[in-house]
Amino acid sequence: MLEAGKIKKSVALRKGECNQCGECCKFAFECPMLFKMKGKYACRIYRVRPTVCRLFPLTHHDVLTVESKCDYYWHKKDIKKLRINL
């Protein structure tokens, strides 16, 4: 389990933005709020989505779990600073 302080630091160092690939909404199970429209994924509850959805990915490890389709990333120097080992 990651400490709250490390999560905040990691999210603050995260670069990029959501490209609506929908992979984060499908990696553990397919979220029932996810739907595909015009080739992009969308969320039925986007405006009120849970905090975990707003913050994903929390660490560079999370990006690895979504088959590299995610546009979020961390610089290597920042990954070393975080010292997050799962």
ABEGO torsion letter per residue (X at the ends): XBBAAAAAAAAAABBEBBAGAGAAAAAABBBAABBBBGGBBBBAAAAABBAAAAAOBABAAAAAAAGGABABBBBAAAAAAAGBBX
